[in-house]
């Protein structure tokens, strides 16, 4: 089975597998855990291939997708492939490196 995890959309992360596309909004606090629950149900194994678009895009979504991809690779020993949003072809990698495209915009909290 080939799964594609794409966090680079403006408002959501998608998982594509077996002709299905599932969308997970970035704004939801449980978006990452919802993705993990779906992947756990799929029972990914060494025969499978996980493709991840590593950026640029939403900073938190890129980090979450990279973390999930690396964890699945470690736990299931599946093939892991990556590409940037502007690239056409996936390439096999040992570990995902997020690509943010620019420095993260982190502001100081306004709470006292």
C-alpha positions in Angstrom: 0.0 0.0 0.0 1.2 3.5 -0.8 0.2 6.3 1.6 0.9 10.0 1.0 0.9 12.5 3.9 0.7 16.1 2.7 0.7 18.9 5.3 1.3 21.7 2.8 -2.3 22.7 2.0 -3.3 26.1 3.5 -5.9 24.8 6.0 -5.5 21.0 6.3 -3.2 18.0 6.1 -4.3 15.1 3.8 -3.6 11.4 3.9 -4.1 9.7 0.6 -4.4 5.8 0.4 -6.3 3.3 -1.7 -8.0 6.0 -3.7 -9.3 7.8 -0.5 -8.3 11.2 0.6 -8.8 12.2 4.3 -8.5 15.8 5.4 -7.4 17.0 8.9 -7.8 20.7 9.6 -4.6 22.4 11.0 -6.6 24.3 13.5 -7.8 21.2 15.4 -5.7 20.4 18.5 -6.1 16.7 18.0 -5.1 16.7 14.3 -1.8 14.8 14.8 -3.4 12.2 17.0 -6.3 11.8 14.6 -3.7 11.1 11.8 -1.9 8.5 14.1 -5.2 6.8 14.8 -5.9 6.4 11.1 -2.4 5.1 10.4 -2.7 2.6 13.3 -5.9 1.2 11.8 -4.2 0.6 8.5 -1.6 -1.7 10.1 1.4 -0.4 8.1 4.2 -2.9 7.5 7.5 -3.2 5.8 5.7 -4.0 2.5 4.2 -0.5 2.5 5.5 2.9 1.4 4.9 6.2 3.2 5.4 9.3 1.1 5.5 12.7 2.9 5.6 16.2 1.4 8.0 17.9 3.8 7.2 21.6 3.1 6.9 24.5 2.8 3.7 25.1 4.6 2.1 25.5 8.0 5.0 25.3 10.5 3.2 23.0 13.0 1.7 20.8 10.3 5.1 20.3 8.7 6.7 19.4 12.1 3.8 17.0 12.9 3.9 15.3 9.5 7.7 14.8 9.8 7.4 13.4 13.3 4.6 11.0 12.3 6.5 9.9 9.2 9.7 9.3 11.1 7.9 7.4 13.9 6.0 5.2 11.4 9.3 4.4 9.6 10.9 3.4 12.9 7.9 1.3 14.1 6.8 -0.3 10.9 10.1 -0.4 9.0 8.3 0.7 5.8 9.8 2.6 2.9 9.9 6.3 3.6 10.0 8.8 0.7 10.0 12.6 0.7 9.7 15.6 -1.6 9.1 19.3 -1.3 5.9 20.8 -2.5 7.6 22.3 -5.6 9.3 19.0 -6.6 7.6 16.3 -8.7 9.3 13.1 -7.6 9.6 11.5 -4.2 13.0 10.2 -3.1 13.8 7.5 -0.5 15.1 8.9 2.7 16.2 7.4 6.0 14.8 10.2 8.1 12.5 13.1 7.2 13.9 16.7 7.4 11.2 19.3 7.5 11.5 22.2 5.0 9.8 25.4 6.2 10.8 27.7 3.4 11.5 30.5 5.8 12.2 31.1 9.5 9.2 30.3 11.8 7.2 33.3 12.9 7.2 32.9 16.7 6.0 35.8 18.8 6.4 36.5 22.4 3.3 35.8 24.5 1.3 38.8 25.5 0.1 37.3 28.8 1.6 38.6 32.0 
